[in-house]
Amino acid sequence: MSKKITILVLLTILIYSAGPYQQKLCYAGIDNLIGARGEGIGFSHIVFADEPYGALYNPAGPAFVRDWQVQFQYYHPTKYGLAGIDESPYDGLVGFNYYKENFGNIVLNTHQFGSTSNPTTVTTTNNINLSYARMLNNDIAGGIGFKYIFETNQSERSSFDLDVGFSYRPQVNFALAAAAENLLRSKLTPDLPSTTEHLPRKIRFAGAYLIPMTDNLGSILAGWQLEQAGEASTINTSLFNFGTEWWIATNYTISFGIRGGYTFGKTTIADNKTDFNRWHAGMSLNFNLKGRDLRFDYGFRSYPFESSETLPSDNFLSVTYGWGGVPDYGRKTDKIYDLTKFTKRQPPQEKKPEQTIVDKTRYPEKQKPVPKPPAFLKLDVEMNVTDISISGNRRIVFYTRPQKLIRITSWKLYIFTAKIKRWTDKIADEYAVHMIEGKGIPPINKVWNGVLKDGTTLPPGKYYFVIIGEDKYGQRYMSDWCKFVLK
């Protein structure tokens, strides 16, 4: 399966290994996290985890994904430490995220770890992980993951367990997360001769300082992990992880990401505490394809124990397609904002006779900086679309019923084939299929003939529309996205 749950490998390894090989073999079963982006940082990635593979780190992470995503990964594990000198280990992973508004996110991950060598001493292990995540409020997300692990050769054991997680992303530049992996510490059955194995319980806490900029994003992360393992008795060990991630040109068609990290501390092998030291590194290349993102990730992590080789390592290569290839941490524009506190004027105060007139040119008053309003306030309208076309004459009705009184002076209705994650007027104009605009408050319904600027007719398919408004003070408003299908 992967170094993900290959604790299974741990077992087979104990049977086929001997003497000095035993510690090396056990290594194949202690790593339960995989994912090119995540392993380029380390387990502090639980703070983000906003992708299908993220559910393997923190089941709450995918709640920040607002549309579907699919991921494919090939992971080449190091063969250092395996009992067979001619082993060819491999790992494959497929992940999918489905999002439904007002429901949350369903995430499915499947992967397999094994060896193509025949004969082999590596147990083929498989993992199916089904997770559910959703936003509990504007800042907090929760999630739970159910996993089934089974072997398809040699000992053929299996186990069921679950993961839970929470993420906190407030309206400031930091984020926190907590996750528990293998919460039940389930037993692998049936037992091997004279051997009983359980999945190791791992509890993690992590935080990040976020550095959003105009066209770049940065973050500094730190995390702590408590592992409970051991068979004769429960042994508690701790690992610490520090990492960083930076994204360049986030608002452009092509974006580039780099990351790195270091993990150190103690882990448990064969009921003994062992030193653990690992380096992480990675990079990403993201292409914004008219609202959908195509992202390529590479991840590297070193072998965490002493070795006779120069640099044994695991290497990851993944492809992600769908919504949100570039992360969007630290940027929220949907919080209700009170403009009055920036426009209210204080009444003039009468000068008291005993007051001394101060020369303000010599003693200038310190002015408190005025907070900058968010880019968009929420435009609260009920939205729907109906196709009333007759005999090939396209007639599309957009319904926009205001739910609150908002005095906007102009509006624009944009139609897209996919949602735009990070809104700018330039990106909207580039990727919009069509745009309708007007003055005053949007009408309750707007009929469009479906004719585009080039004279062609809007073809059947799935579309989204959104309304942007502006009031006389220059404050801008944005509605929710509304999906519709033309047949």
N, C-alpha and C positions, 0 to 999 in steps of 0.2 A: 504494500500500500504506500506508504510513504514513511518517512521518518516521522511520520505523523503518528501513527499508532503502532508502529512496528515494535511495540513492546512485545508484540507477538514474536517478532524476530528474536527478541531477547530470550524467549524460551527455547526456540529451536537452536539458537546459538549456544545456549548452555549445554545442550545435548551434544552438539557436534564439535564443540570447542574443548580445548584442554590447556591447562597450565597458563603460560604467558599470554595466550590468545584470548583468555576469557574476558578480561576487561575490555579489550578492543571490540569483541563481538557484541557485548552488551550495549555498546554505544549505538548500534543500529536501532535499538528499541526505545531510547529515552527521549527522542525528539518528536513531539507531536505537532509542531507548528511547521507549516510550509507556506509558500507564496512568495513570488519574486520580489514584490514591493516590501512586504512585511519582513522577510528575512534579510533585506538590505539594511534594515534598521535594528531589528531585534524585537523581543516581546513587548517593548514599549509601544509598538505599533497598535496595541489594543486601544490607544487613545483615538486613532483614526479608524482603521478597519472598515472603511466605507467602500466596500467592493464585495463580490461573492466570496472570495477567499478570506475576507475579513471576518466572516462568521466563524472561522477556525481559530481566530485569535480572541474575538469578542463578539458574541452573537448579537449585541446591540448595535454594532457599527453599521451594518447595512441599512439601518433605519434612516440614515442621512442620504441615501440614494433615492431619488425621486422618480425613477423610471427603470426600465429593464436594463440588465447588463448580462453579458456572457463572457466567460474566461476559459482559456485553454492553457495548460502548462506542461512542459517537459522538464523534469528535474533529474539531473545526473548526480547521484550520490557518489561520494568517494568509496572506493572498494578497499581502502586501507582498513585493516582490522577484521575483515571477513575471513572465515576459516578457510575457504577455498582460494587458492592463489590465482585461479583462472576465472573468478566470478566476474560477471558483467551486470552490476545492479542497475535498476532503472526505476523511475517513478513517473506516473502520469496522473494528471488532475484535470477535472472539468467542473466548472462552477456556473450556476445560473441564478440570477436574482430577478424576481417578479414583484413589481410594486403596484398597489392599488390604493387610490386615494381614500382616506378615511378608514382604511383597513390595516395597512402596513406592508411589510416586506416578507415574502417567502423566499428562502434561499436553499438551494440544493447543491451540495458538493459531493463528488464521488472521486476516489483515487485509489491507486494500487501501487504497492511496492513489491519488488521481486527481483529476480535475476534471470537473464536469458541463457545462462550456462546450463548444460545438461551433461552430467548430473550437477546438482547444486546443493549447498548447505543452507541456502537462504530460504526462509519460509515466505511464501507469497501471501501478503496480507492485504485486505481490502477494507475500505471504509466508506460508509454511506452516512452523510451528515445532513439532516433536514432542520432548518432553523426558521424561527419567526422573530421579527423585530418590528418595533413601531415607536413613534414619538409619544412619550407620556405627557409632555407639554412642550412649550417652545424651546426649552433648553435641555431636557433630559430624555434619553432613549433607553429602552430596556429590550432584552432579547433572551431567548432560550433556544438551545440546540439539542437535538436528539441524534445520537450516533449509534450505528451498528457496525461492529468490527468482526470480521471472520477471515479464516485462513482457507485457502483452496488447495493446499498440498501439505504433505507431511502430517503434522499433529492435528490439523483441521479443528482448531478451537474457535470460539466465538464469545462475544460479550456485548452488552448493551449499556450505555451510559449517557449522561447529559451534561451540557455546559450552560452556564448562565452569565449574563453580563449587563453592565450599565455604562452609559456614557453621559457626560455633562459638558455641554458647550454653551456657556452663557454669552451675553452680549459684550464680552471683553476678550482680551487677547490671551486667554489661557483655556485649557481643557483638561478634564479629569476622566478617568475610566477605572473600572474594576471588573474582573472576570474570574470565574472559577471553571476549570477544565476537569473533566472526569469527577464530577461532584460526588457521585455515588461510590467511587473507587471500586468498580465492579470486578468480579472475579472472571478470569478467562476459563471457560470450561470446554471439554473435560480436562481434568488435571493431567499433567505429564507425570510419568513415574517419579515419585518422591519429590514432585515440584508443584507448588501452588502459586499462581501469579495473579496479581491485580493491576489494573491500570493505575498509574500514579496520579494522585490528586494534586492539582496545581492552582494556587490562588495568586492572582496578580493585581497589583495596583500601579498606575502610571499617571503621569501628568505631562503637559506640554505647554511651553510658552510659544505663542503664535505671533508671527511677524508678517502681517499682510501689507503689501505695497501696491502701487498702481498696476504694474505689470508683472510682479514677482510675488512669490510666497516663500516664507521660511518658517522653520520650527526647530525647537530644541526640546528633546524628550528625555525623561528619566523614569525608570520603573523598578519595582521590586517584586520578586516571586518567592513564595513559600511552596516547597514541594514536600509532599508526604508520601513516602515510598517505603520499601523494605517488606520482608516476609516474616522473618522470625519475630520482629517487632517493628513498630512504625518509627521511621527515621525522618526527622524534619531537617531540611536543608534550605539555604537561601541563595538566590542569584540576584545580581544587580545588572541593570542595563542602561546605557546612555546612548542616545542616537540623535541624528539631525537629518532633516530633509529640506531641500530647496528646489523650487520650481522657477524657471526662467521663461519670460514671454508668455504668461498665462492667457493674455487676451488676444493672442495671435493664432494664426492657423496652425503653426507648428510650435509646440512647447517642449521644453527639455527639463528633466528632473534628475537630481543627483542626491544620494543619501549614504549614510554610513553609521556605524555603531560599534559598541564593544560590550560584551557580556562577561561577567566574572563572578566567582563565588564557589559554592560547593554543590555537588549532586550526589545521588546514591547509586552505587553499582555493586551488585552482589552483596547487599547489606553492609556496604562500607562507604563512608563519605570520601569523595574524590574531588580534587581540584578541577575547576571548569573555567576555561579561558577561551573566548571566541571573538574573532573579528567579523564584522559585517560590512558589506558595501553593495552599491547598486546604482542603476541609472535607468531613465525612462525617456521615451520619445513618443509624444502624443500628436495626433493629427485630428484637427477639428473638421469633420466632413459634413458641413451643412447641418449642424445640430447634433449629429452623432459623433462619438469620439472613437478613434482607433489608436490604442496605446500598446507599445511594446515595452516590456520590463525585463531587466536582467538583474539577478541577485547572486551574491557570493557570500558564503559563510565558511570559515575555516574549521578544521577538525579541532574539537575543544580540549583534547588531552595531549599528553606528551607523545611524540611519534618519532620514528626513525626517518621518515620522509621529510623532504624540504617544506612542502606546503600542501598537505592533503586538504581537500576542500569539497564542498557541495556547490553545484552551479545550477541556477534556475533561469528559465526563459519562458515568459508567458505573453499571451496576446489577449487583450481586453477590447470588447466592442460594445457600444451602447451609450448610455448617458453618463456624462461626468467623468471623462478620462483624466482631467486635471482636478485635484482636490480643491475644495472651496471652503476650507476652514477659516474661521475668523471673519467671515463676511456674511452678515445677515441684514436684510433690508426690509423685513416684514414686521418689525416691531412697531406698535402703535406709537406715534410721535405727536407731542403736543406743541403745535407751533406757537400758541399764545404766549408761552413763557419766553419766546425770543422776540415777540413783537409788542408786548405790553410795555407801555411807557409809564414811568413813575411820575406823579404830579409834582410840579416845582415846589420846593420848600421855601418858606419865608425866611429871610435872613434876620436873625436876632440881632438887636442893637449891640449886645456885648460881644458878638462874634468878631474875630479879627480876620480881615481880608487877607487871604494867602495868595501870593504870587505863584500861580500854577506853572508858569514857565520855568521857575526855579525849583519848584517842588512838584513835579508832575505826579498825579495819582496813578497808582498801579491798577490797570484795568484787567478784570478777570476775562480770560478768553471765552468767547461765546461758542458753545458747542455747535458743531456743524450738523444740520439736519440730515437724516438719511436720504439716500438717492430716491427712494420711493416710499410713499405711504400706501396702505392697502385701499384699493378701489373696491368697495363692497357692492357688487352687483351679482344678481342671479343670471347665469349664462346658459344658453342652449342653442341648438342649431336644428333647423328643419329644412329638408329638401322638398320643394313643391314643384319640381320641374315637370313640364308637360310636353309630350311629343318632341323630345330632344331639346326643347328650350329650357336652358338651365335657370332655375330660380332658387336661390339659397337664402333663407331667412335667418339672420342672427338676432337672437333675443338677448337683450341686456337690461334687465329690470333692476333699477337701483334699490338697495335695501336700506341705505342711509342717505341723508341729505349731504351731498358734497358739491360745493360750488366750483366746479371746474369750468374753464373757459374754452378749452379745446381738447380734442381727443383723436386718437389714431387706433384703428383696429388692424392688427397684423395677423396674417395667416401663414403658418409654417407646416412643414412636413414632420418636424420633431421639435421638442422643447429646447429652448436656449437656456443653458445653465447660468451663464454669466452675462447679464444684459449690458450691452452698449448700443447706442444708436447706429454706429457703424456696422456692427455685427448683425443687428436686426435688419437693416436695409439690405445687407448682402445676402442673407439667407431667407428672407421673407418671400413666400410665393406671391403674395399680393398684400396691398395695404390700402385701407379706406380711412379717410380722415374727415373731420368736421369741426364746427365751432359750437360752443356751449356744452350742454350736458348730452351724453350719448342718447339717441332715441331708444324707445322701448324695443323697437325692432328695426332692422335694416335689411332691405332686400338687395341682393347682388346677383347679377346675371352670370357670374362665373367666368367672365371674359378677362384674360390676363392682359398685361401691357403689350405683349407681342401679338395680340389678336387671337391667340389660341384659347381653348376652353379648359377649365380646370378638370383634369382627368379623375376618374374614380380612385379612391384610396382613403387612407387614414390621415387626418389633419388635426392641427391644434390652432386655436385662436386666442388672442390676449388683447386687452385694451390698455392703452397708456393715456393718461390724462394729465392736464396741467392747470393750476389755478392762477389767479391774477398776481399772486405773490411769487410765481415761478416754482412753487412746490409741485413735484410730480407724483403721480399715483399709478399703481399697477394692479390690475385685476388678477384673479386666479387664472390658471390655464384651463381651457375647455377643449376636450377631445371630441371630434365628430368624424363620422364615416360617410363618404359619398359612394353610392353604388352606380 
